Amino acid sequence: MPELPEVETSRRGIEPYLRDQRIDRIILRDTRLRWPVRAEVARQLTGQTIVSVTRRAKYLLINTTNGSAMIHLGMSGSVYIVDHDAPATVHEHFDFRLDSGKTLRYRDPRRFGSLHWCRDPAQHKLLRSLGPEPLSDQFSGEFLWQRSRGRRVSIKQFIMNAGIVVGVGNIYASEALFLAGINPHRFAGRISMQRYVRLAEVIRQVLQQAIEAGGTTLRDFYGGDGKAGYFQRELLVYGRDQEPCTKCRRAISVVVQGQRSTYYCVNCQH
């Protein structure tokens, strides 16, 4: 599933082609996504000028003078730029045709993504209760420590909770906890302020490195420029079950937490 770095990579890839362009037409080939795509999307956005392309959590926001299109990539979705006359395949569900002659195309074989229109994204039901962005000034070790008091949930599930902080998906949670030396089973409420400060630092570090590498290619993710991400080559624990730890050489372990695989070193993480 595309996580925050993959979505940010997509945003950076498509933004130069979309900013200041007028949407001439929206083509909806298949509206059966995670939520049915409503006809108001085309009605509200056609003829509007794109003023910016931003991101909130894992949602791409195409902001116009009349409101915003919210795109979620789901488990297998991707967006990329093509020419108007590029033929569409069976899994390419909608197009934003621009006056430049380019088209923003959405591909999603599993159809778990979504497309919404809204006047104010911050007030949309899918976004208004989300936690801060992990790369923003609102996110810090002190913030995590304060929100964790009395919490008996595991630290990995805690930092993956989008109501606490957005965008720390399964891959990056495992990597950050390894770098912070924190056992993923530990209760969030039993971790000190000092360790949360370190954890916040490495969450930022891991996400920034993944963005710079173009995301992590697991299965079929590609960025907005059609290129694969390369952060998978830099993963320290995720997907490395029984391989030697890069610090102590002991075999990496894998367990299931909240129906997701967690990779960690039992020797280095306490």
C-alpha positions as protocol buffer text, in pm:
chain_id: "A"
residue {
  index: 1
  type: MET
  ca { x: 0 y: 0 z: 0 }
}
residue {
  index: 2
  type: PRO
  ca { x: 138 y: 345 z: -87 }
}
residue {
  index: 3
  type: GLU
  ca { x: 233 y: 525 z: 235 }
}
residue {
  index: 4
  type: LEU
  ca { x: 320 y: 889 z: 302 }
}
residue {
  index: 5
  type: PRO
  ca { x: 655 y: 891 z: 113 }
}
residue {
  index: 6
  type: GLU
  ca { x: 497 y: 726 z: -190 }
}
residue {
  index: 7
  type: VAL
  ca { x: 210 y: 977 z: -193 }
}
residue {
  index: 8
  type: GLU
  ca { x: 449 y: 1270 z: -148 }
}
residue {
  index: 9
  type: THR
  ca { x: 665 y: 1132 z: -430 }
}
residue {
  index: 10
  type: SER
  ca { x: 355 y: 1120 z: -651 }
}
residue {
  index: 11
  type: ARG
  ca { x: 261 y: 1475 z: -553 }
}
residue {
  index: 12
  type: ARG
  ca { x: 604 y: 1607 z: -646 }
}
residue {
  index: 13
  type: GLY
  ca { x: 594 y: 1418 z: -974 }
}
residue {
  index: 14
  type: ILE
  ca { x: 260 y: 1554 z: -1095 }
}
residue {
  index: 15
  type: GLU
  ca { x: 263 y: 1907 z: -949 }
}
residue {
  index: 16
  type: PRO
  ca { x: 473 y: 2075 z: -1223 }
}
residue {
  index: 17
  type: TYR
  ca { x: 228 y: 1949 z: -1487 }
}
residue {
  index: 18
  type: LEU
  ca { x: -88 y: 2052 z: -1298 }
}
residue {
  index: 19
  type: ARG
  ca { x: -16 y: 2386 z: -1131 }
}
residue {
  index: 20
  type: ASP
  ca { x: -178 y: 2684 z: -1311 }
}
residue {
  index: 21
  type: GLN
  ca { x: -348 y: 2455 z: -1565 }
}
residue {
  index: 22
  type: ARG
  ca { x: -720 y: 2457 z: -1641 }
}
residue {
  index: 23
  type: ILE
  ca { x: -917 y: 2132 z: -1619 }
}
residue {
  index: 24
  type: ASP
  ca { x: -1090 y: 2104 z: -1957 }
}
residue {
  index: 25
  type: ARG
  ca { x: -1262 y: 1774 z: -1892 }
}
residue {
  index: 26
  type: ILE
  ca { x: -1286 y: 1494 z: -1639 }
}
residue {
  index: 27
  type: ILE
  ca { x: -1342 y: 1144 z: -1776 }
}
residue {
  index: 28
  type: LEU
  ca { x: -1486 y: 888 z: -1533 }
}
residue {
  index: 29
  type: ARG
  ca { x: -1452 y: 541 z: -1683 }
}
residue {
  index: 30
  type: ASP
  ca { x: -1532 y: 339 z: -1372 }
}
residue {
  index: 31
  type: THR
  ca { x: -1685 y: 503 z: -1065 }
}
residue {
  index: 32
  type: ARG
  ca { x: -1677 y: 183 z: -857 }
}
residue {
  index: 33
  type: LEU
  ca { x: -1387 y: 269 z: -629 }
}
residue {
  index: 34
  type: ARG
  ca { x: -1379 y: 232 z: -250 }
}
residue {
  index: 35
  type: TRP
  ca { x: -1662 y: 483 z: -244 }
}
residue {
  index: 36
  type: PRO
  ca { x: -1864 y: 544 z: -563 }
}
residue {
  index: 37
  type: VAL
  ca { x: -1733 y: 852 z: -742 }
}
residue {
  index: 38
  type: ARG
  ca { x: -2009 y: 1113 z: -748 }
}
residue {
  index: 39
  type: ALA
  ca { x: -2098 y: 1308 z: -1060 }
}
residue {
  index: 40
  type: GLU
  ca { x: -2034 y: 1635 z: -874 }
}
residue {
  index: 41
  type: VAL
  ca { x: -1660 y: 1576 z: -910 }
}
residue {
  index: 42
  type: ALA
  ca { x: -1674 y: 1645 z: -1283 }
}
residue {
  index: 43
  type: ARG
  ca { x: -1938 y: 1915 z: -1248 }
}
residue {
  index: 44
  type: GLN
  ca { x: -1749 y: 2114 z: -984 }
}
residue {
  index: 45
  type: LEU
  ca { x: -1397 y: 2081 z: -1126 }
}
residue {
  index: 46
  type: THR
  ca { x: -1443 y: 2111 z: -1502 }
}
residue {
  index: 47
  type: GLY
  ca { x: -1328 y: 2453 z: -1619 }
}
residue {
  index: 48
  type: GLN
  ca { x: -1146 y: 2531 z: -1295 }
}
residue {
  index: 49
  type: THR
  ca { x: -780 y: 2634 z: -1269 }
}
residue {
  index: 50
  type: ILE
  ca { x: -548 y: 2429 z: -1048 }
}
residue {
  index: 51
  type: VAL
  ca { x: -376 y: 2661 z: -800 }
}
residue {
  index: 52
  type: SER
  ca { x: -173 y: 2400 z: -609 }
}
residue {
  index: 53
  type: VAL
  ca { x: -119 y: 2028 z: -550 }
}
residue {
  index: 54
  type: THR
  ca { x: -78 y: 1942 z: -183 }
}
residue {
  index: 55
  type: ARG
  ca { x: -97 y: 1638 z: 43 }
}
residue {
  index: 56
  type: ARG
  ca { x: -275 y: 1563 z: 372 }
}
residue {
  index: 57
  type: ALA
  ca { x: -178 y: 1228 z: 521 }
}
residue {
  index: 58
  type: LYS
  ca { x: -211 y: 982 z: 229 }
}
residue {
  index: 59
  type: TYR
  ca { x: -452 y: 1202 z: 32 }
}
residue {
  index: 60
  type: LEU
  ca { x: -347 y: 1401 z: -273 }
}
residue {
  index: 61
  type: LEU
  ca { x: -527 y: 1735 z: -289 }
}
residue {
  index: 62
  type: ILE
  ca { x: -569 y: 1902 z: -626 }
}
residue {
  index: 63
  type: ASN
  ca { x: -675 y: 2250 z: -523 }
}
residue {
  index: 64
  type: THR
  ca { x: -868 y: 2475 z: -761 }
}
residue {
  index: 65
  type: THR
  ca { x: -1044 y: 2808 z: -743 }
}
residue {
  index: 66
  type: ASN
  ca { x: -1369 y: 2620 z: -672 }
}
residue {
  index: 67
  type: GLY
  ca { x: -1261 y: 2356 z: -422 }
}
residue {
  index: 68
  type: SER
  ca { x: -1041 y: 2048 z: -414 }
}
residue {
  index: 69
  type: ALA
  ca { x: -1024 y: 1700 z: -558 }
}
residue {
  index: 70
  type: MET
  ca { x: -916 y: 1447 z: -293 }
}
residue {
  index: 71
  type: ILE
  ca { x: -745 y: 1137 z: -433 }
}
residue {
  index: 72
  type: HIS
  ca { x: -649 y: 835 z: -223 }
}
residue {
  index: 73
  type: LEU
  ca { x: -430 y: 571 z: -388 }
}
residue {
  index: 74
  type: GLY
  ca { x: -573 y: 282 z: -187 }
}
residue {
  index: 75
  type: MET
  ca { x: -365 y: -37 z: -197 }
}
residue {
  index: 76
  type: SER
  ca { x: -255 y: -38 z: -559 }
}
residue {
  index: 77
  type: GLY
  ca { x: -337 y: 304 z: -704 }
}
residue {
  index: 78
  type: SER
  ca { x: -106 y: 543 z: -886 }
}
residue {
  index: 79
  type: VAL
  ca { x: -133 y: 874 z: -1072 }
}
residue {
  index: 80
  type: TYR
  ca { x: 82 y: 979 z: -1363 }
}
residue {
  index: 81
  type: ILE
  ca { x: 93 y: 1217 z: -1658 }
}
residue {
  index: 82
  type: VAL
  ca { x: 16 y: 1112 z: -2016 }
}
residue {
  index: 83
  type: ASP
  ca { x: -72 y: 1286 z: -2343 }
}
residue {
  index: 84
  type: HIS
  ca { x: -440 y: 1329 z: -2429 }
}
residue {
  index: 85
  type: ASP
  ca { x: -427 y: 1063 z: -2698 }
}
residue {
  index: 86
  type: ALA
  ca { x: -264 y: 793 z: -2482 }
}
residue {
  index: 87
  type: PRO
  ca { x: -500 y: 490 z: -2484 }
}
residue {
  index: 88
  type: ALA
  ca { x: -638 y: 388 z: -2145 }
}
residue {
  index: 89
  type: THR
  ca { x: -617 y: 32 z: -2011 }
}
residue {
  index: 90
  type: VAL
  ca { x: -881 y: -160 z: -1816 }
}
residue {
  index: 91
  type: HIS
  ca { x: -750 y: -47 z: -1475 }
}
residue {
  index: 92
  type: GLU
  ca { x: -727 y: 325 z: -1556 }
}
residue {
  index: 93
  type: HIS
  ca { x: -1044 y: 464 z: -1403 }
}
residue {
  index: 94
  type: PHE
  ca { x: -1038 y: 841 z: -1449 }
}
residue {
  index: 95
  type: ASP
  ca { x: -859 y: 1125 z: -1628 }
}
residue {
  index: 96
  type: PHE
  ca { x: -818 y: 1495 z: -1559 }
}
residue {
  index: 97
  type: ARG
  ca { x: -763 y: 1645 z: -1907 }
}
residue {
  index: 98
  type: LEU
  ca { x: -571 y: 1973 z: -1892 }
}
residue {
  index: 99
  type: ASP
  ca { x: -560 y: 2262 z: -2136 }
}
residue {
  index: 100
  type: SER
  ca { x: -186 y: 2200 z: -2179 }
}
residue {
  index: 101
  type: GLY
  ca { x: -251 y: 1881 z: -2378 }
}
residue {
  index: 102
  type: LYS
  ca { x: -149 y: 1663 z: -2084 }
}
residue {
  index: 103
  type: THR
  ca { x: -373 y: 1435 z: -1878 }
}
residue {
  index: 104
  type: LEU
  ca { x: -355 y: 1325 z: -1517 }
}
residue {
  index: 105
  type: ARG
  ca { x: -450 y: 956 z: -1520 }
}
residue {
  index: 106
  type: TYR
  ca { x: -543 y: 733 z: -1226 }
}
residue {
  index: 107
  type: ARG
  ca { x: -470 y: 361 z: -1231 }
}
residue {
  index: 108
  type: ASP
  ca { x: -593 y: 121 z: -962 }
}
residue {
  index: 109
  type: PRO
  ca { x: -622 y: -255 z: -1030 }
}
residue {
  index: 110
  type: ARG
  ca { x: -784 y: -330 z: -691 }
}
residue {
  index: 111
  type: ARG
  ca { x: -1012 y: -23 z: -688 }
}
residue {
  index: 112
  type: PHE
  ca { x: -952 y: 48 z: -316 }
}
residue {
  index: 113
  type: GLY
  ca { x: -866 y: 412 z: -385 }
}
residue {
  index: 114
  type: SER
  ca { x: -1108 y: 704 z: -392 }
}
residue {
  index: 115
  type: LEU
  ca { x: -1192 y: 1037 z: -555 }
}
residue {
  index: 116
  type: HIS
  ca { x: -1391 y: 1307 z: -376 }
}
residue {
  index: 117
  type: TRP
  ca { x: -1465 y: 1674 z: -432 }
}
residue {
  index: 118
  type: CYS
  ca { x: -1491 y: 1911 z: -136 }
}
residue {
  index: 119
  type: ARG
  ca { x: -1502 y: 2283 z: -74 }
}
residue {
  index: 120
  type: ASP
  ca { x: -1267 y: 2271 z: 229 }
}
residue {
  index: 121
  type: PRO
  ca { x: -1048 y: 1959 z: 270 }
}
residue {
  index: 122
  type: ALA
  ca { x: -968 y: 2040 z: 635 }
}
residue {
  index: 123
  type: GLN
  ca { x: -1337 y: 1997 z: 720 }
}
residue {
  index: 124
  type: HIS
  ca { x: -1395 y: 1680 z: 518 }
}
residue {
  index: 125
  type: LYS
  ca { x: -1501 y: 1385 z: 732 }
}
residue {
  index: 126
  type: LEU
  ca { x: -1203 y: 1180 z: 616 }
}
residue {
  index: 127
  type: LEU
  ca { x: -948 y: 1446 z: 719 }
}
residue {
  index: 128
  type: ARG
  ca { x: -1081 y: 1655 z: 1005 }
}
residue {
  index: 129
  type: SER
  ca { x: -991 y: 1413 z: 1287 }
}
residue {
  index: 130
  type: LEU
  ca { x: -640 y: 1328 z: 1168 }
}
residue {
  index: 131
  type: GLY
  ca { x: -328 y: 1391 z: 1376 }
}
residue {
  index: 132
  type: PRO
  ca { x: -43 y: 1622 z: 1272 }
}
residue {
  index: 133
  type: GLU
  ca { x: 190 y: 1566 z: 980 }
}
residue {
  index: 134
  type: PRO
  ca { x: 513 y: 1396 z: 1097 }
}
residue {
  index: 135
  type: LEU
  ca { x: 728 y: 1645 z: 905 }
}
residue {
  index: 136
  type: SER
  ca { x: 549 y: 1949 z: 1047 }
}
residue {
  index: 137
  type: ASP
  ca { x: 635 y: 2170 z: 1342 }
}
residue {
  index: 138
  type: GLN
  ca { x: 331 y: 2034 z: 1530 }
}
residue {
  index: 139
  type: PHE
  ca { x: 495 y: 1691 z: 1559 }
}
residue {
  index: 140
  type: SER
  ca { x: 756 y: 1632 z: 1831 }
}
residue {
  index: 141
  type: GLY
  ca { x: 872 y: 1388 z: 2094 }
}
residue {
  index: 142
  type: GLU
  ca { x: 694 y: 1591 z: 2361 }
}
residue {
  index: 143
  type: PHE
  ca { x: 369 y: 1569 z: 2161 }
}
residue {
  index: 144
  type: LEU
  ca { x: 400 y: 1189 z: 2140 }
}
residue {
  index: 145
  type: TRP
  ca { x: 483 y: 1163 z: 2509 }
}
residue {
  index: 146
  type: GLN
  ca { x: 181 y: 1370 z: 2610 }
}
residue {
  index: 147
  type: ARG
  ca { x: -59 y: 1174 z: 2388 }
}
residue {
  index: 148
  type: SER
  ca { x: 78 y: 840 z: 2512 }
}
residue {
  index: 149
  type: ARG
  ca { x: 19 y: 888 z: 2885 }
}
residue {
  index: 150
  type: GLY
  ca { x: -190 y: 603 z: 3024 }
}
residue {
  index: 151
  type: ARG
  ca { x: -200 y: 421 z: 2690 }
}
residue {
  index: 152
  type: ARG
  ca { x: -152 y: 43 z: 2711 }
}
residue {
  index: 153
  type: VAL
  ca { x: -145 y: -7 z: 2334 }
}
residue {
  index: 154
  type: SER
  ca { x: 186 y: -117 z: 2182 }
}
residue {
  index: 155
  type: ILE
  ca { x: 417 y: 160 z: 2068 }
}
residue {
  index: 156
  type: LYS
  ca { x: 404 y: 38 z: 1706 }
}
residue {
  index: 157
  type: GLN
  ca { x: 24 y: 50 z: 1694 }
}
residue {
  index: 158
  type: PHE
  ca { x: 34 y: 387 z: 1872 }
}
residue {
  index: 159
  type: ILE
  ca { x: 253 y: 559 z: 1610 }
}
residue {
  index: 160
  type: MET
  ca { x: 56 y: 397 z: 1328 }
}
residue {
  index: 161
  type: ASN
  ca { x: -269 y: 549 z: 1460 }
}
residue {
  index: 162
  type: ALA
  ca { x: -360 y: 831 z: 1218 }
}
residue {
  index: 163
  type: GLY
  ca { x: -544 y: 1007 z: 1499 }
}
residue {
  index: 164
  type: ILE
  ca { x: -207 y: 1045 z: 1675 }
}
residue {
  index: 165
  type: VAL
  ca { x: 18 y: 1118 z: 1376 }
}
residue {
  index: 166
  type: VAL
  ca { x: -49 y: 1059 z: 1008 }
}
residue {
  index: 167
  type: GLY
  ca { x: 156 y: 872 z: 754 }
}
residue {
  index: 168
  type: VAL
  ca { x: 366 y: 640 z: 973 }
}
residue {
  index: 169
  type: GLY
  ca { x: 273 y: 321 z: 794 }
}
residue {
  index: 170
  type: ASN
  ca { x: 384 y: -33 z: 866 }
}
residue {
  index: 171
  type: ILE
  ca { x: 716 y: -23 z: 682 }
}
residue {
  index: 172
  type: TYR
  ca { x: 830 y: 306 z: 828 }
}
residue {
  index: 173
  type: ALA
  ca { x: 709 y: 227 z: 1181 }
}
residue {
  index: 174
  type: SER
  ca { x: 928 y: -85 z: 1189 }
}
residue {
  index: 175
  type: GLU
  ca { x: 1227 y: 109 z: 1055 }
}
residue {
  index: 176
  type: ALA
  ca { x: 1186 y: 400 z: 1299 }
}
residue {
  index: 177
  type: LEU
  ca { x: 1148 y: 178 z: 1605 }
}
residue {
  index: 178
  type: PHE
  ca { x: 1466 y: -7 z: 1508 }
}
residue {
  index: 179
  type: LEU
  ca { x: 1662 y: 317 z: 1474 }
}
residue {
  index: 180
  type: ALA
  ca { x: 1523 y: 439 z: 1808 }
}
residue {
  index: 181
  type: GLY
  ca { x: 1609 y: 106 z: 1976 }
}
residue {
  index: 182
  type: ILE
  ca { x: 1250 y: 58 z: 2102 }
}
residue {
  index: 183
  type: ASN
  ca { x: 1089 y: -284 z: 2121 }
}
residue {
  index: 184
  type: PRO
  ca { x: 763 y: -270 z: 1918 }
}
residue {
  index: 185
  type: HIS
  ca { x: 577 y: -460 z: 2192 }
}
residue {
  index: 186
  type: ARG
  ca { x: 635 y: -198 z: 2462 }
}
residue {
  index: 187
  type: PHE
  ca { x: 330 y: -11 z: 2589 }
}
residue {
  index: 188
  type: ALA
  ca { x: 319 y: 345 z: 2457 }
}
residue {
  index: 189
  type: GLY
  ca { x: 247 y: 478 z: 2805 }
}
residue {
  index: 190
  type: ARG
  ca { x: 562 y: 320 z: 2952 }
}
residue {
  index: 191
  type: ILE
  ca { x: 813 y: 501 z: 2730 }
}
residue {
  index: 192
  type: SER
  ca { x: 1005 y: 802 z: 2859 }
}
residue {
  index: 193
  type: MET
  ca { x: 1008 y: 1154 z: 2718 }
}
residue {
  index: 194
  type: GLN
  ca { x: 1375 y: 1116 z: 2621 }
}
residue {
  index: 195
  type: ARG
  ca { x: 1302 y: 807 z: 2413 }
}
residue {
  index: 196
  type: TYR
  ca { x: 1004 y: 978 z: 2247 }
}
residue {
  index: 197
  type: VAL
  ca { x: 1227 y: 1268 z: 2147 }
}
residue {
  index: 198
  type: ARG
  ca { x: 1460 y: 1021 z: 1975 }
}
residue {
  index: 199
  type: LEU
  ca { x: 1165 y: 837 z: 1817 }
}
residue {
  index: 200
  type: ALA
  ca { x: 1022 y: 1157 z: 1669 }
}
residue {
  index: 201
  type: GLU
  ca { x: 1364 y: 1241 z: 1525 }
}
residue {
  index: 202
  type: VAL
  ca { x: 1403 y: 906 z: 1349 }
}
residue {
  index: 203
  type: ILE
  ca { x: 1043 y: 906 z: 1222 }
}
residue {
  index: 204
  type: ARG
  ca { x: 1125 y: 1232 z: 1045 }
}
residue {
  index: 205
  type: GLN
  ca { x: 1458 y: 1091 z: 926 }
}
residue {
  index: 206
  type: VAL
  ca { x: 1312 y: 771 z: 783 }
}
residue {
  index: 207
  type: LEU
  ca { x: 1027 y: 948 z: 604 }
}
residue {
  index: 208
  type: GLN
  ca { x: 1254 y: 1216 z: 458 }
}
residue {
  index: 209
  type: GLN
  ca { x: 1501 y: 955 z: 333 }
}
residue {
  index: 210
  type: ALA
  ca { x: 1219 y: 755 z: 176 }
}
residue {
  index: 211
  type: ILE
  ca { x: 1084 y: 1064 z: 0 }
}
residue {
  index: 212
  type: GLU
  ca { x: 1431 y: 1147 z: -134 }
}
residue {
  index: 213
  type: ALA
  ca { x: 1461 y: 789 z: -262 }
}
residue {
  index: 214
  type: GLY
  ca { x: 1125 y: 814 z: -438 }
}
residue {
  index: 215
  type: GLY
  ca { x: 936 y: 589 z: -197 }
}
residue {
  index: 216
  type: THR
  ca { x: 951 y: 216 z: -144 }
}
residue {
  index: 217
  type: THR
  ca { x: 864 y: -17 z: -430 }
}
residue {
  index: 218
  type: LEU
  ca { x: 676 y: -312 z: -282 }
}
residue {
  index: 219
  type: ARG
  ca { x: 460 y: -489 z: -542 }
}
residue {
  index: 220
  type: ASP
  ca { x: 345 y: -222 z: -787 }
}
residue {
  index: 221
  type: PHE
  ca { x: 401 y: 131 z: -661 }
}
residue {
  index: 222
  type: TYR
  ca { x: 540 y: 388 z: -901 }
}
residue {
  index: 223
  type: GLY
  ca { x: 570 y: 762 z: -852 }
}
residue {
  index: 224
  type: GLY
  ca { x: 396 y: 1035 z: -1048 }
}
residue {
  index: 225
  type: ASP
  ca { x: 679 y: 1036 z: -1301 }
}
residue {
  index: 226
  type: GLY
  ca { x: 631 y: 663 z: -1369 }
}
residue {
  index: 227
  type: LYS
  ca { x: 959 y: 567 z: -1199 }
}
residue {
  index: 228
  type: ALA
  ca { x: 997 y: 311 z: -922 }
}
residue {
  index: 229
  type: GLY
  ca { x: 1102 y: 411 z: -571 }
}
residue {
  index: 230
  type: TYR
  ca { x: 1431 y: 282 z: -432 }
}
residue {
  index: 231
  type: PHE
  ca { x: 1401 y: 310 z: -53 }
}
residue {
  index: 232
  type: GLN
  ca { x: 1347 y: -66 z: -33 }
}
residue {
  index: 233
  type: ARG
  ca { x: 1720 y: -105 z: -92 }
}
residue {
  index: 234
  type: GLU
  ca { x: 1787 y: 90 z: 231 }
}
residue {
  index: 235
  type: LEU
  ca { x: 1548 y: -97 z: 463 }
}
residue {
  index: 236
  type: LEU
  ca { x: 1722 y: -211 z: 781 }
}
residue {
  index: 237
  type: VAL
  ca { x: 1465 y: -452 z: 925 }
}
residue {
  index: 238
  type: TYR
  ca { x: 1143 y: -458 z: 722 }
}
residue {
  index: 239
  type: GLY
  ca { x: 1120 y: -771 z: 507 }
}
residue {
  index: 240
  type: ARG
  ca { x: 1450 y: -905 z: 644 }
}
residue {
  index: 241
  type: ASP
  ca { x: 1322 y: -1194 z: 860 }
}
residue {
  index: 242
  type: GLN
  ca { x: 1614 y: -1418 z: 968 }
}
residue {
  index: 243
  type: GLU
  ca { x: 1871 y: -1195 z: 799 }
}
residue {
  index: 244
  type: PRO
  ca { x: 2149 y: -1058 z: 1024 }
}
residue {
  index: 245
  type: CYS
  ca { x: 2088 y: -732 z: 1207 }
}
residue {
  index: 246
  type: THR
  ca { x: 2304 y: -452 z: 1066 }
}
residue {
  index: 247
  type: LYS
  ca { x: 2411 y: -358 z: 1421 }
}
residue {
  index: 248
  type: CYS
  ca { x: 2461 y: -682 z: 1617 }
}
residue {
  index: 249
  type: ARG
  ca { x: 2437 y: -952 z: 1344 }
}
residue {
  index: 250
  type: ARG
  ca { x: 2166 y: -1140 z: 1534 }
}
residue {
  index: 251
  type: ALA
  ca { x: 1880 y: -1265 z: 1312 }
}
residue {
  index: 252
  type: ILE
  ca { x: 1592 y: -1022 z: 1256 }
}
residue {
  index: 253
  type: SER
  ca { x: 1260 y: -1147 z: 1397 }
}
residue {
  index: 254
  type: VAL
  ca { x: 909 y: -1104 z: 1261 }
}
residue {
  index: 255
  type: VAL
  ca { x: 579 y: -1111 z: 1455 }
}
residue {
  index: 256
  type: VAL
  ca { x: 223 y: -1010 z: 1376 }
}
residue {
  index: 257
  type: GLN
  ca { x: 77 y: -706 z: 1551 }
}
residue {
  index: 258
  type: GLY
  ca { x: -268 y: -580 z: 1464 }
}
residue {
  index: 259
  type: GLN
  ca { x: -272 y: -808 z: 1157 }
}
residue {
  index: 260
  type: ARG
  ca { x: 48 y: -647 z: 1024 }
}
residue {
  index: 261
  type: SER
  ca { x: 399 y: -793 z: 1015 }
}
residue {
  index: 262
  type: THR
  ca { x: 649 y: -630 z: 1251 }
}
residue {
  index: 263
  type: TYR
  ca { x: 1022 y: -674 z: 1193 }
}
residue {
  index: 264
  type: TYR
  ca { x: 1268 y: -602 z: 1472 }
}
residue {
  index: 265
  type: CYS
  ca { x: 1589 y: -707 z: 1647 }
}
residue {
  index: 266
  type: VAL
  ca { x: 1527 y: -861 z: 1989 }
}
residue {
  index: 267
  type: ASN
  ca { x: 1882 y: -776 z: 2090 }
}
residue {
  index: 268
  type: CYS
  ca { x: 1897 y: -410 z: 1989 }
}
residue {
  index: 269
  type: GLN
  ca { x: 1540 y: -302 z: 2067 }
}
residue {
  index: 270
  type: HIS
  ca { x: 1435 y: -284 z: 2431 }
}
